[in-house]
C-alpha cells in the first residue's frame, strides 16, 4: 500500500476508505481486516453495497502481489473499526479516520452548496433575459442568442450537482 494514500477518498461522489488504509492505520495485517469484512459482510451491507477490488500491493522488500481489498463507506468503516481491538494507537487512528470522513463530507456539502448558488444565479439571469425580451424585438433577439449558452451552463451545473444528491 502507498504510504501517502489518503485516509478517505471520494469515489463517484462518495467518501470511501479502503481496507488497506484501515489495516495500516490499525497496525493490523490486511488479511485479518479483509477476513473481518467477509465475516461481517451481511451486517456491513446494511449500510450499503460492499465493493471489492484488486490492486497490486508492493512489498517493502520488492515485488508485489494482487491483493483483494474492500472500499467502505463511512458507516461501514465505523462499524468495522468498532469490531477491532483497541490500543492507544488504534483509538488514535479511529479518531483520525472518523474526523477525515466528517471533513470530506463537509467539503462535498460545501461544493454542492456552491453549485446550487451558481444555479440560482443562472436562473436569475435567465429570468432577467425573459423580462428584457418582453420589452422589444432587439432584446428578444439578444435573448434568443443567449438561450443556448444558458442551457449549456444549466445542464453542466445540474450534472455536477446530481452525483452529490446521493450522499444524503
N, C-alpha and C positions, 0 to 999 in steps of 0.2 A: 504494500500500500504506500502511496505517496505521502510523505510526512507533512506535505503542505496542502493536503486535501482539506477543504473546509468541513467544519462540523456538520453544517446543514447546506444543502444545495437546492436550488429551485429547478424543478423539472416539470415542464408543461404547466407552469404557474403554481406548482405546489411545493412547499418546503419539505425536503426529504433528507434523511440521514441513512448512510449505508451501514450495514452490519460490520463492515471492515473498520469504519471510523469508530463505531461503538466498541468493538473489540479492542482496538488500540487505546482508546480513552479509558476503558475499564481495566486495561492491562490484563486482558484475558486472551486466551487462544481463540482465533476466529472459528475454528472447528467447534468449540464449545458454544460460542454465541449462535452460530447457524443451526446447531443442534437444538438449542433452546427455542429458536424461531420455529423450527419444524415441529417441535414438541407442543408448542402453544399456538400453532398456526390457526386453528379454528377460532380461538379466542381473539387473536390478533386481527383476524379478518372481520370481526365485528366492527372494527374501526376503519375498514376499507380493504380493498383487494391487496394481497401481498404481491410484490413484484420481485422476481428473482432474475438476476443477470449473471453473466460470466465475464471475468476480467483476468488477464494475466497479471499475477501479483509477483513483483520482483523480490527476490530473496537478498538479504544483506551480503551473503557470500557469492552472489552472482546467479544468473539464470532466473527462471520463473516458471510458474505453472498456472494453468487455468484454474480459477477459483470461483465457485458459486458464492454469490452474496445476495443479501436482501436489501431493498430500498424501503425504508419505513417512514410513514408519515408521523406527525407529532405525537398523536395518541398511541400509535403502535410502539414508537421508540420509548415513550414514557413508561408504557406497560412493560416492555422488555427490560429496561434498566431497573424497574422496580422488582423484577424477579431475580435479579442478580445480587450476590452477596455484597455487603457494604464494608468498606475500609475507608480511611480518610481520603485516599486518592480517588476511590470510586465515588464517594459522595461529592468530592470537588468536581469530578467530571460530570456527574449528573447535573449539578448546578450549572456548569458551563453549557451543557447541551440544551437544557431547558431554556436558559437565557437566550441562546442563539436561535432557537425556534421562535421565541417571542419577538426577538429583534427582527428576524426575517419576515414574520407575519406583519409587523408594524411597517416595515419597508414596503412590502407588497400593498398594504392598505393605503399607504401614502401615495404610491404610484397610481393606484386606482382612483383616489380622490382627485389627483392632479388631472387624470384623463377625463373625469366627469366635469371638472371645471372647464377644461378645454372644449368639451362637447357642449356645455351650456353656453359658452361664449360663441361657439359656431352657430348654435340655434338662434341666439340673439342676432347674429349677423345676417342669417337667412331671413328672419322676420323683418329686419331693417330694410333689406333689399326688396321684400314684398311690398312694404309700405311705400318705398320710393317709386316702385314700378306703377303703383296705382295713381301717381301724380302726372304721368305723361309718357308719351311713346319713346322718347330718348332714354328715359330712366328705365322703361320696360326693356328696351334693348340691352342696356347695361346688365339688368338682372338676368336676362336670358344667357348672356355671355358668362356670368358669374356662377350659374347653376351647376355646370359640370364640375368645376373646381370645388364648390361647396359640397357636392355629393361625394366626391373622392375623399375629401378631408373627413367628412362624417363617417363614411364607410371604414376608413383607416382607424379612426378613434373607436368606433363601435367594435371593430375587430380586436383592437388591443384591450378593450375593457372586457370583452366576453370571457376569455380564459380565467380572469380574476374572479368572476362570479361564482365559480365552483369552489372557492376556498371557504366560503361561509356556509 
